[in-house]
């Protein structure tokens, strides 16, 4: 009988963990989909912002500056959210 109870407990534990991992996978998938949908808009706004403040006309340099700006904002958001969502 104890073996049967251990198996039932392991089954419940596996099912709970499996559901949690599926939830994380779906959340990540939807997050990537949303990020992809906003990609062009964020890139164009960033390039416009960079052009206004740096007065550069080179598109390659504008893209690098825009990527740097987006990365910097992303790091700030990640740091802020990790502090706010700490266990």
C-alpha positions in Angstrom: 0.0 0.0 0.0 2.7 2.6 0.7 4.1 2.1 -2.8 0.7 2.9 -4.3 0.4 6.1 -2.2 3.9 7.1 -3.3 3.0 6.6 -6.9 -0.2 8.6 -6.5 1.7 11.4 -4.8 4.3 11.4 -7.6 1.6 11.5 -10.2 0.0 14.5 -8.6 3.3 16.2 -8.3 4.2 15.5 -11.9 0.8 16.8 -13.1 1.2 20.0 -11.1 4.7 20.6 -12.4 3.6 19.8 -16.0 0.8 22.3 -15.8 3.1 25.0 -14.4 5.6 24.4 -17.2 2.9 24.6 -19.9 1.7 27.8 -18.4 5.3 29.3 -18.5 5.7 28.1 -22.1 2.4 29.6 -23.2 3.3 32.9 -21.5 6.7 33.0 -23.2 5.1 32.2 -26.6 2.5 34.9 -26.3 5.2 37.3 -25.0 7.3 36.7 -28.1 4.3 37.1 -30.4 3.5 40.5 -28.8 7.1 41.6 -29.0 7.2 40.6 -32.7 4.0 42.6 -33.3 5.4 45.7 -31.7 8.9 45.3 -33.2 8.6 47.6 -36.2 6.7 50.3 -34.2 9.3 50.4 -31.4 12.1 50.4 -33.9 10.7 53.3 -36.0 9.9 55.4 -32.9 13.4 54.8 -31.6 15.1 55.7 -34.9 13.0 58.9 -35.0 14.0 59.7 -31.5 17.7 59.1 -32.2 17.6 61.2 -35.4 16.1 64.1 -33.5 18.6 64.1 -30.8 21.8 63.1 -32.6 21.1 64.8 -35.9 22.7 61.9 -37.8 21.6 61.0 -41.3 23.4 57.7 -41.6 20.8 54.8 -41.4 23.3 52.3 -40.1 24.4 54.5 -37.3 20.8 55.4 -36.5 20.0 51.7 -36.2 22.9 51.1 -33.9 21.9 54.0 -31.6 18.2 52.8 -31.7 19.2 49.3 -30.8 21.4 50.6 -27.9 18.4 52.7 -26.7 16.0 49.8 -26.8 18.5 47.5 -25.0 19.1 50.1 -22.3 15.3 50.5 -21.8 14.9 46.7 -21.7 17.6 46.2 -19.1 16.0 49.0 -16.9 12.6 47.3 -17.2 14.0 43.9 -16.4 15.9 45.2 -13.4 12.9 47.1 -12.1 10.5 44.2 -12.6 12.8 41.7 -11.0 13.0 43.8 -7.9 9.3 44.3 -7.8 8.4 40.6 -8.4 11.0 39.2 -6.0 9.7 36.3 -3.8 
